[in-house]
């Protein structure tokens, strides 16, 4: 019988035994039916129309993930919810706002001292755990730990004894993009179970992501590796020669002021792309700072010296003189477009410039950041009371007016 207070309110209901149609985990995040009977405890607040078979499935999933007995897991809250679309249902953090509703529940489960959040649809066919939940109770296999230490030793150039394992936290990565440390990922939920591992290399902490099989061991590409910081002589020589040629100075006037080893996440990052896809196709190499006169510029060099890229923002100051023939062609174009006389058109500013790619050269507003450089100039022309901007390549066969001024 229910226990009743003096005011007549029913405030508790004890389940002494409850035969469950238990569920097993299919794949990595979806619970499926299993004939194994279990017994669970439900907190009073959890009975918000959540069907018992779905409650059982959620608790069993939490038990399997955490290693905690079903009898020690409690559903503390179950809230009926309409998820706007599958992305939101799948715990996507950046979702489109299309409205394709999924009816279901948001369920809070108490596991040890943690609160785990599940999303479940109305039929119970999809039961998803928040991928940000840190699932305790899993131990990083020794073989995988050894492989992580070995990788850190190889990258840093120190002995394995100098690499210390600090922590290994179980983690569910939302998808392979997240596992690979990519910063801009699609919000699809295709979970990968694994670990976030921290190791100490000398006085620095490196972070690795590892899948549960150890088949993918990925080092955070932001880690600046502390191994051999001696820039190979061949690469140093190539940089000095390139900088002297670009800036029209002698080699003794170029000084290398900074060198650091770097793992560039992909070729776009290596080539100074500002907006890159975050796929992880690492390029081992160097970031090198050079001083030319009173300016400092950055080079990226691959480890084999096969690729050398100067930051496209670098201005080739030694070649700032716009050839007279090209200047005349620009003035002729402005006169023709405006219908004004030669006296009413004047070049007011010339800047030597390396455009990152043809899209940028052509005044594209949304460009891919591939590095396919075009050397040339940005020229400002006064046309009566307006100032027009032109882009010109180095040989002058391409002259492009900012389309905002094209009439």
VOZAKOL-151496 format. One record per residue (C-alpha): residue in one letter; x, y, z. Coordinates in steps of 0.5 Angstrom, whole numbers, padded with zeros to 4 digits, always signed. Layout:
aXYZ;...
# end
This chain:
x+0000+0000+0000;x+0002+0007-0001;x+0005+0011+0005;x+0000+0017+0006;x+0002+0024+0010;x-0003+0027+0014;x-0005+0032+0008;x-0007+0026+0004;x-0001+0026-0001;x+0002+0020-0004;x+0010+0022-0003;x+0013+0015-0004;x+0012+0008-0008;x+0017+0003-0006;x+0019-0003-0012;x+0021-0009-0008;x+0022-0013-0014;x+0021-0011-0022;x+0022-0016-0027;x+0025-0013-0033;x+0026-0014-0040;x+0033-0012-0040;x+0037-0009-0046;x+0044-0010-0049;x+0048-0004-0052;x+0048-0005-0060;x+0054-0001-0063;x+0056+0004-0059;x+0050+0008-0056;x+0044+0005-0058;x+0040+0000-0053;x+0037-0006-0056;x+0033-0011-0053;x+0035-0017-0049;x+0032-0023-0045;x+0036-0022-0039;x+0032-0020-0033;x+0034-0015-0028;x+0032-0011-0022;x+0033-0003-0022;x+0031+0002-0017;x+0027+0008-0020;x+0027+0015-0016;x+0020+0018-0015;x+0021+0024-0019;x+0023+0019-0025;x+0016+0017-0026;x+0014+0022-0031;x+0010+0018-0036;x+0017+0014-0038;x+0015+0007-0040;x+0018+0002-0035;x+0022-0002-0041;x+0025+0004-0043;x+0027+0006-0036;x+0030-0001-0036;x+0034+0000-0042;x+0037+0006-0040;x+0039+0004-0033;x+0042-0003-0036;x+0046+0002-0041;x+0049+0006-0036;x+0051+0000-0032;x+0054-0003-0038;x+0058+0003-0039;x+0060+0005-0032;x+0061-0002-0029;x+0056+0000-0023;x+0051-0005-0021;x+0044-0004-0024;x+0041-0004-0017;x+0046+0002-0015;x+0044+0006-0021;x+0038+0011-0021;x+0034+0015-0026;x+0033+0022-0022;x+0029+0025-0027;x+0025+0024-0034;x+0022+0030-0038;x+0018+0029-0044;x+0021+0033-0049;x+0020+0035-0057;x+0027+0035-0060;x+0027+0040-0066;x+0031+0036-0070;x+0036+0030-0070;x+0042+0034-0069;x+0039+0037-0063;x+0037+0030-0061;x+0044+0027-0062;x+0047+0032-0057;x+0049+0037-0063;x+0052+0043-0061;x+0052+0047-0067;x+0045+0045-0071;x+0041+0048-0077;x+0034+0050-0075;x+0030+0046-0079;x+0024+0043-0075;x+0024+0036-0076;x+0021+0034-0069;x+0023+0028-0065;x+0018+0026-0059;x+0021+0023-0053;x+0025+0024-0046;x+0031+0027-0043;x+0033+0023-0038;x+0038+0024-0032;x+0041+0018-0029;x+0045+0018-0023;x+0052+0014-0023;x+0056+0014-0017;x+0057+0022-0016;x+0055+0023-0023;x+0049+0026-0027;x+0049+0023-0034;x+0044+0025-0039;x+0040+0021-0044;x+0036+0023-0050;x+0031+0017-0052;x+0025+0017-0057;x+0018+0016-0056;x+0019+0008-0058;x+0025+0007-0055;x+0029+0005-0061;x+0034+0010-0060;x+0037+0012-0053;x+0043+0016-0053;x+0048+0018-0048;x+0051+0025-0048;x+0058+0025-0051;x+0061+0029-0046;x+0059+0025-0040;x+0066+0022-0038;x+0065+0015-0037;x+0069+0012-0031;x+0071+0005-0029;x+0074+0004-0035;x+0082+0002-0035;x+0087+0004-0041;x+0090-0003-0043;x+0097-0003-0042;x+0099-0004-0049;x+0095+0002-0052;x+0099+0006-0046;x+0105+0003-0048;x+0104+0006-0055;x+0102+0013-0053;x+0109+0013-0049;x+0112+0010-0055;x+0109+0016-0060;x+0111+0021-0055;x+0118+0019-0054;x+0119+0019-0062;x+0116+0025-0063;x+0120+0029-0057;x+0127+0025-0058;x+0127+0023-0051;x+0127+0016-0048;x+0121+0013-0046;x+0123+0013-0038;x+0122+0021-0039;x+0115+0020-0041;x+0110+0020-0036;x+0103+0018-0036;x+0099+0023-0032;x+0092+0021-0033;x+0087+0017-0038;x+0080+0019-0038;x+0075+0014-0042;x+0071+0019-0047;x+0066+0018-0052;x+0068+0022-0058;x+0062+0025-0062;x+0065+0023-0069;x+0071+0022-0072;x+0072+0029-0073;x+0072+0030-0066;x+0077+0024-0065;x+0082+0028-0069;x+0082+0034-0065;x+0078+0038-0071;x+0076+0045-0069;x+0070+0045-0074;x+0066+0039-0074;x+0059+0037-0077;x+0055+0035-0071;x+0053+0028-0074;x+0053+0023-0068;x+0057+0017-0070;x+0060+0016-0063;x+0067+0013-0062;x+0069+0010-0055;x+0076+0011-0053;x+0080+0015-0048;x+0083+0022-0047;x+0090+0021-0045;x+0095+0026-0042;x+0103+0025-0041;x+0108+0029-0039;x+0114+0030-0043;x+0120+0034-0040;x+0116+0040-0037;x+0110+0040-0042;x+0103+0036-0042;x+0101+0033-0048;x+0094+0031-0050;x+0092+0025-0054;x+0086+0022-0056;x+0085+0014-0057;x+0080+0010-0060;x+0078+0004-0055;x+0082-0001-0060;x+0088+0003-0060;x+0088+0003-0068;x+0088+0011-0068;x+0093+0015-0063;x+0092+0022-0065;x+0096+0028-0061;x+0093+0035-0060;x+0096+0038-0066;x+0097+0045-0062;x+0102+0041-0058;x+0109+0044-0060;x+0114+0039-0060;x+0120+0039-0056;x+0125+0035-0059;x+0130+0037-0064;x+0130+0044-0065;x+0136+0045-0069;x+0133+0047-0076;x+0137+0043-0081;x+0142+0047-0085;x+0139+0046-0092;x+0132+0049-0090;x+0135+0055-0086;x+0139+0056-0093;x+0133+0055-0097;x+0129+0060-0093;x+0135+0065-0093;x+0136+0065-0100;x+0128+0065-0101;x+0127+0071-0097;x+0133+0075-0100;x+0130+0074-0107;x+0123+0076-0105;x+0125+0082-0101;x+0130+0084-0106;x+0136+0084-0101;x+0143+0081-0100;x+0143+0074-0096;x+0147+0077-0090;x+0141+0082-0089;x+0136+0077-0087;x+0136+0074-0080;x+0133+0068-0077;x+0130+0070-0071;x+0126+0064-0068;x+0125+0057-0070;x+0120+0052-0067;x+0118+0045-0069;x+0111+0044-0071;x+0105+0039-0073;x+0101+0043-0078;x+0094+0039-0078;x+0093+0039-0085;x+0096+0042-0092;x+0091+0048-0091;x+0094+0050-0084;x+0101+0049-0087;x+0100+0054-0092;x+0097+0059-0088;x+0090+0058-0089;x+0085+0063-0085;x+0079+0058-0086;x+0081+0051-0086;x+0077+0045-0086;x+0079+0041-0080;x+0081+0034-0083;x+0087+0032-0079;x+0093+0030-0084;x+0099+0032-0081;x+0105+0035-0084;x+0111+0035-0079;x+0116+0041-0080;x+0118+0048-0078;x+0115+0055-0076;x+0121+0060-0078;x+0121+0067-0076;x+0126+0072-0080;x+0128+0079-0080;x+0128+0083-0086;x+0130+0090-0085;x+0126+0092-0079;x+0120+0087-0081;x+0119+0080-0078;x+0116+0075-0083;x+0114+0067-0082;x+0116+0061-0086;x+0113+0054-0086;x+0118+0049-0088;x+0116+0041-0088;x+0121+0037-0085;x+0124+0034-0091;x+0125+0041-0094;x+0121+0039-0100;x+0115+0045-0098;x+0117+0052-0096;x+0111+0057-0095;x+0112+0065-0093;x+0106+0068-0090;x+0102+0071-0096;x+0101+0077-0091;x+0109+0079-0092;x+0109+0085-0097;x+0115+0084-0102;x+0117+0091-0100;x+0123+0091-0105;x+0118+0091-0111;x+0113+0096-0109;x+0115+0100-0116;x+0109+0099-0120;x+0111+0099-0128;x+0109+0105-0132;x+0105+0101-0137;x+0101+0097-0132;x+0099+0104-0129;x+0097+0107-0135;x+0093+0101-0137;x+0089+0102-0130;x+0088+0109-0131;x+0085+0107-0138;x+0081+0102-0135;x+0078+0107-0130;x+0077+0113-0135;x+0073+0108-0140;x+0069+0106-0134;x+0068+0113-0131;x+0067+0117-0137;x+0072+0122-0134;x+0078+0125-0137;x+0085+0124-0135;x+0086+0130-0131;x+0080+0127-0127;x+0083+0120-0125;x+0089+0119-0121;x+0093+0113-0117;x+0093+0115-0110;x+0096+0109-0107;x+0100+0103-0109;x+0102+0097-0105;x+0105+0090-0107;x+0101+0084-0105;x+0101+0077-0105;x+0094+0075-0106;x+0093+0068-0102;x+0089+0065-0108;x+0085+0067-0115;x+0079+0068-0111;x+0082+0073-0106;x+0085+0076-0112;x+0078+0077-0115;x+0075+0080-0109;x+0071+0074-0107;x+0068+0075-0101;x+0068+0068-0098;x+0074+0064-0101;x+0077+0057-0099;x+0083+0059-0096;x+0088+0054-0100;x+0094+0057-0102;x+0095+0058-0109;x+0099+0065-0109;x+0099+0071-0114;x+0104+0076-0113;x+0102+0083-0115;x+0099+0090-0113;x+0093+0093-0110;x+0092+0100-0113;x+0088+0105-0110;x+0085+0110-0116;x+0081+0117-0114;x+0076+0118-0119;x+0073+0125-0118;x+0070+0124-0110;x+0071+0116-0110;x+0077+0111-0109;x+0077+0105-0113;x+0081+0099-0111;x+0084+0095-0117;x+0088+0088-0116;x+0094+0087-0121;x+0098+0081-0122;x+0106+0082-0123;x+0106+0082-0131;x+0100+0086-0131;x+0095+0081-0136;x+0090+0081-0130;x+0087+0088-0128;x+0081+0087-0123;x+0077+0092-0121;x+0073+0092-0114;x+0066+0089-0116;x+0063+0094-0112;x+0065+0100-0117;x+0063+0096-0123;x+0057+0100-0126;
# end
